[in-house]
Amino acid sequence: MSSKQQGISKLAKKIIFLGTGSDVGKSICTTAFCRILKNRGIRVAPFKAQNMSNNSFVTAEGGEIGRAQAAQAEACGLAPSVHMNPVLLKPVTDMGSQVVIQGNVYANMRAGDYYRLKQELKKIVMESFRVLESRYEAIVMEGAGSCCEVNLRTNDIVNFEMAMMSKAPVVLVADIDRGGVFAQIIGTLEIISPYERDMIKGFVINKFRGDPELFRTGIQYIEKRTGKPVYGLVPAYNDIRIDTEDSMSLDKMIEKPHSRAGQIKVGVVRLPHISNFTDLEVLETEPYLSVTWLLEPKELSRYDVIIIPGSKSTIADMKWLWDKQWVMPIRQFAADTKHFVVGLCGGYQILGKEIVDPKGIEGDKSRIEGLGLIDIVTEIAATKIVRLTEGKDKIFHQKVRGYEIHMGKTHLGKASCFLELGTGMDGAVNRSGNVFGAYLHGLFDSAGFREQFIGYIAVRKKIHVDSFLSRKDYWLEKEENYDRLAMHFETHLDVDLLMEAMENK
């Protein structure tokens, strides 16, 4: 169906999903609506003015954006762009973040210093927004956290402030699964300004469980009390996989019980400053793998593979490994060559003999001893490497592709190189071949490498290898999941009414 038939004119229409709180489902609603519009033949793009996440993605321009906006771009059928998330905050400490502006590192800043940039940032945000507005027929936006934090309103550039700057109608998303949905919705309307209240066109109630008929009177109450429509009551789901973005989502993954007991056991160390944990999501869908996030070094011998994921503060996380007595158990685990230890990005740096930071980029500690599993030394550098790349691994000789985001240069001693990429050599592997690591994010997304790695372990454990070969391509699976998400939301949302709200700003 053409865009004209759907009522989207040449001037881009806008809509923004704001939340009653964090993790209520703004990102998922945005992703779903992006795919719905895309499937209706509308050229649509996602947008989030400011994001806070250590789970980032590299765009075609070679810049960083939040992982959620990358997923939303994929749902739109687009290559991710820095303009889809012009301001990204990557927490370094509890008090400060690395500020990334239009894909490039600006500075490490504390909150107070960052807030003083508000006027300058608003100009940059609108510059990126105008770029998208000129290229697409519709822009689907999301806010951040709760839209009604009155103490933060003065410095807001992502919630109501963005809605005002873009003249976008607001849809308020509430999470009924956490309870108190009436207080979420009505309380939000009570404490925001009358002007902001008028900007809200209606509500989406997300993560519903049970019989929707039992909530019919609840919807009637909300609509009568507010004078605004409930666009939909969207049921919770557990069979659709969309890339998650932040540590809150990760914490929920750790807490939930495992749905199956795979024959190959994978343990992932839950570092305090973990980043890009979506590197592991593809492994969690493998039928013969059981992935467990480890909070302490207990009974490591029960696992076949230990993975050390990415880290935003490698030295701090290496210190945590020492303090929490992880080092000797991991060394003992790696000494048995039937076991594998894999390090990804910051985890790769941790595998080495030493990490040095002579310029104090990560903090006051200038050096720390690593796990010593591979003969490499890493020096933290001020320049951040951000790029897409592809090539082959030198263990299984399979094609790999992904992206790099790191501040550091690793020097190989007697270790062999692990990856041969178009951008140069990357990673290292020990002599026994059972410990390896690399800066490449998305290593396990590469189907050939993942199959060979799992198959190699399976043969040693006498598991039938053919079982792995029926798995669909990971990228095709992602596309199918976007369509399933769109279908799920379209079934339970009044999409025509939402599109009407886009027309009547």
N, C-alpha and C positions, 0 to 999 in steps of 0.2 A: 504493500500500500504506500502511495507516495506521501511525501511530507505535506503537500498541499491538502490532500484528503484528510490528513490528521490535524489540520488547523495550525501547523507550525509555519510561520511566515519566514521571509528572508532574514529579518532581524531576529536574532536568537532569543527564544523564550527561556525563562529561568524558573527554577524551583529550588528551595533549600530545605533539607531535612535537619532540624535541630532536635536536641534530646533533652529529656527531663533529667538526665544524669549520664554518667559514663557507662559505656558498654550496654546501652539499651538497644542497639541495633541500627544506629544511624548509617554506618558504613555499609551494612548489608542491604538496608533499604535503598541506599543510593546505588549500589551495585545492581540490585534487582531492577530498579526503575530504569537505569541506563540500558540494561539488556532488553527490557520490554520495549523501550523506544527504538532501540536499534533493530529489533525484530519486526517493528512496524515500519521500517524503511526510513527512519529519521536519523539524520546525521547528528549524533549527540556526543558530548564530551563531559567528563567529570571535573569537579573543581573543589579543592579545599584550601582556603586561604592560608591557614596555619595548622600544621600538624605537629604532634609531639610523639616521637617513636624512634627507637633504635633499630627497628625492622624496616630498612629502607631498600630501595631498588634503583638501579642505574637506567637512565633514559637514553634514548637514541642520541641526544646531544652530549652525553657523557656526564650528566649531572645526577644528583640524588633527589628522590621524592619518597614519600611514605609508601609503604607496601600496599596499603589499601587503595591508594589512587592508581597504582600500577594495575591492580586487579580490576578496578573500575574501568580503566582504559581498555584492558583486554575484553571486558564485557561489552564495551562499545565497539570492539573490533579495531581499536587504534593502538599505535605504538605509544607508550607512555612519554609524556613531555614534562619538562620542568615547570611549564606554565600551569599544569594541573594541580601543583602543590608548591606555590612560590616561596613559602616560608616553612622550613622543617627544623624543629628543635630536637636535638639528640641529647638526652640527659647524660651528663658526665658524672655529676654528683647530685646529692639531694637538693643542692642550692643553685646549681648552674647547669647550663646546656651549651653544646656546640650549636651555633646558629648557622643554618644553611639557607642562603637566599638565591632563588632561581637556580638551584642545583649546585651552587658553589659555597664552600666554607667561608663565612664572614668573620666569625670570631667565637671564642668561648666567653660566655657572659653569664652573670648572675641576673636574677629576675628583675631587680631594680634597674640595672643598666639597660636591659632589654626593653623594658617598658618605655624608657625615654626615647626609643626609636620609633614609637608608634606612628607619628605623622609620616616619617620617611617610609616605613613599611606599608602604610596604607596606599601610598603612591605606587610602590612596587607591586603590591597585590592587585591593584586595579589595572596596572599595565599588563600583567599576565592575563587577567580576566578579559580585558579588551582584545587581546590576541585571540583567545578562544572564541569570544563573541563574534569576531569577524570571520571565523572559519567554519562555525558549526551552526546548525539550526536550533539546537537546544543545549542548555547547560544544566546538569543536575549537580547540585552542590550539597555539601554536608558541613555541619558545624563541629564543635569540639566539646567534649564533656557535657556538663549541664549548661544550658543557655541562660539560666537565671541565677548565676552566682553574683549577687549584688556587689560584693567586695571587689570583683574583677571586672565589672562592667565598664569602668572608666578606660581600661586598657584593651578592651575587646576589639579584635579585628577579624574575627572568624564566625561569630554567631549573629546576633541581631545587627551589629555594625556592618557586617558583610551583606546581610539581607537589605539593609538600607542603602548601602553604596550601589548595589546591583539592581535595586528595586525588584527583588525576588519575593514571591509569595512564600510563606513559611508553613511547613508541615511539622507538627510536633510529634516526636516518636516517644512512646512510653513503653516500659517493660513490665508486663503483668506478672511475669514469672517471679520477679523479686518481691512482689506484694506491694500493696499501697498504691495501686494505679490511679485511684480517684484523687488521692492526695498529690500524686505526682503531677497530674494534669491540672487540677483546679488550683493547687498550691503554686504551680508555675505561673498561671494566669494572674494570681493574686499579687505576686511580688514584682512582676515586670511592669513597665510603664503602660499607660493606656494606648499610646501609639504602637508600642511593640505588640500589645494584645491584639490590636486590629490587624496587624500583619499576619497573625496566625490564621490560616484559612481552615484548618481542620487537623485531625489527629490520626495517627496509626498506632494501634495497640499491638505490640509485638510479643512473641514467645508465649502464646496462649497454649494451655494444656487442658484437655477435657472437652466437654460438650458445649459448643458455642451457643446453643439454645439457652443454656443456664446463665449466659452473660448478656442476653438480649436486653433485659431490664437495666443492666449496668450501662450499656451503650445509650439507651434512652435517657437515663439520668444525666450522663455526660453531655449529650447533645442539648437537652433541655436547660441544664445549668449554665452551659457556656454559649449556647446559640450557634455552635459550630459543628460540622459533621464529623463523624468518625469514618474515615475513608476505608478502614478495614480492620479486622481482627485476624492477625496472622498467626497461625499455629507454629509452635516450636518444631524443629526438625533435627534429625541426627544422621540423615543419609545424603546430605549435600555438602561437598567439601569446597570451601572458598578460602583462599589464603587469609590467615589471621594476621593481625598487625602488632598488637602490643602485649606487654607482659601480663596484663590482666587476663587476656585470652589464654596465654600460656599457662597461667596458674590454674585456670579451669581445666585445661587439658591434663595437667598433672593430677588434679584432684579426682577426676572422673575415673571410675573403674574400667579396667581393660575389657573390651568386648570379646577378645579371643586370646588364646594362649599359643602364639606362634612357636614353631620348633626352633627357630633361630632367635636367640635372645640378644637384643641390642640395648645397652645402657647409655643414656645421654647425661652428662654432668650438667646439672642446673647451676650454671655460674651466676653470681649476683648481678653482674653487668652484662648479661647475655644480650646478643644482638643477632638479627637475621635468623631466628629460630625456625623460620619457614623452610630453611634448608633441609629440615628433617621431616617435614609433613608428608612428602612422597613415600618415605619409608614406613610411615604409620598406616599406609593403605596396602602395603604388600601382604598378601595372605599368609605367608609363612614366617613373617617377622613379628616379634613382640617387642615393641619399643617402650622402655621404661625410663622416666626422668628421675635421676638420682640426686637426692639431697644430701646423702652422706655415703662414705665408702664402705658399705657393708656387703659382704659375700659377693665380691666382684667376680669370683671364679665361676659363678653360675651363668655369666654372660659369655657370648661369643665375640662381641664387638663392644668396645667402649668408644664413644664419640665425644670429643671436646668441641663445643660449638663456638661460634663467633663471640667476641667480647668487645664492648665499647671502651673498657679500661683494663687492658691486658695485665699490666703490672699489679693492679689492685686485685684482679681475679687470681693471678698466680700466687699472690700473698695469701689469699683466702684458701687456696689449695694447700699451701703449707700449714696455715693455722688450723685448718679442719682435718689435717692428717690424711690428705688424699694421696700425697706424693708416693710414699712407699707402696701402698696397695696397687697403684697404677703401674709402678715400675715392676712389681712382682707379676702383675697380670700380663704385661708386655713381654716379660722374660720367657713365658710359655708361647712358643711360636705358633701354636694352634689358635691363639687369640689375635685379634686385630685391634689396634688403637688408631683412630682417625682424628685429625685436627683440622678444623675449618676456620680459615682466616685467623682471628685471634687465637683460636685453639691450635692452629698450626704454629704460631709463635710460641705458645706454651709448651709444645713438644720439644723445643730446642734446649740447648745447654744454658743459654742466658738471654735475658731481655735487658737492654740498656736504654736509658732515656736521659742523655747528657744535657738536653735543653729544658728538661722539666716540663715537657708537653702534657704528660698525664698526671703530674703532681710532683711532690718533693722527693720521692724515692728514685734515685738515679740508675739503679740496677737491681736485678733479682735473678736468682738461680732458677732455671726452668726445670722441667721434668727430666731433661737429659736423655730422651729416647731417640733423638736424631741429632747428628753432629751439625747443628746450625746455630747461629747467633743473630738476633734481631735487634736493630737499632730503631727506636721510635723516631719518626721524622715529622717535620712541620707540614710538609706537602702531602696532601691526600691524593692517593691514586683512585680514580673513579673511571671505570671503563667497561665496556662490553667486550667479550673475547671468546674465542673458541679454538679448538685444536684436538690433540690426542693425548691419552695417558700412556705412560711407558711401562705399565704393569700388564694391562689387558689389551692395550693397543686399540682402544675404542674412542670414537669421536665424543668430545665433551664440549659443552658451551655454557656460558653463564656470565657473571660480572664480578668485578673486583671493587671493593670499597675498603681501603685501609690506609693507615698512617704509619708506615714502617717499611724498612728494607731488610730483607733477610739474606744473610750471607751463608752459603753452603761451605762446610768444612769437607769432610770425607763422605758426606751423604750424597746419594745420587739424586738427580732431578726427577720429579714425579710427572710433571705435565709439560708438554711441548705445545705452546700456544702461538697464535698469530702475533701476539704482543710480546713474545719472548718466553723464556723458561720460567716455570712456576712450580713451587712446592718441592718437597723432598721425601725420599723413602729410605728406610734403614736397610742394612745389608740383608737382613732376614726377609724383608719384604712384607712384614706384618705390622709395621708402623709407618704411616704416611700422612701427609698433610699438604694443604695448598691454600692460597688466597682465594681461589675460585669459589664463589657462591653459586649454588645450583648444580654442583657436581653430581649429586644423586638424581637430579631431574633428567639427566642424560640417560636414556633407556638402555643403551648398549653397555655403558659402564656399570649401571646399577644391576643389570641382569648378570653380567660376568662376575661381579663382586659377590652377589648373593649366591649365584650358582656355584662358585668356587667353594664357599662355606658349606653349601648344601651337599656337594659331593663328599666332602670330608665328614659330614654328619649322616651320610647315606640317606639323604632325602631325594626323592625323584625330581631331577632337574627340569623335566619337561613341564612341570607344574608352573614354572615361572614364565614360560614362553607365550601363554595365552593372554597375558596382561596387555591391555591397550596402551597406545602411546600416551604418555603423560599429558602432552599438550592437547590431544584430542579429548582426553578425560576432562581437562579443565573446561574446554568448550562445552562439553555435555553438561557439566555442573552449572555453568552460567545459564544454560537454557533451562535446566531443571529448577534453578533458583527463580528465574523469571516466571516460569509456569506456576510455581508454588505461590509467589506473591500475586500474580495476575488472577489466580483463582480466588484469592481472598481479599483483593483490593478493588475498589471502584476506580479503575484506571481512567475511565472517561471523565469522571468528576475531578480527578487529580489534574488531568490535562486541561480541563476547563479552568481550574485555578491558575494554571500557567498563563492562560489567555487573559484572565481578569485580575491583573495586579492591583 
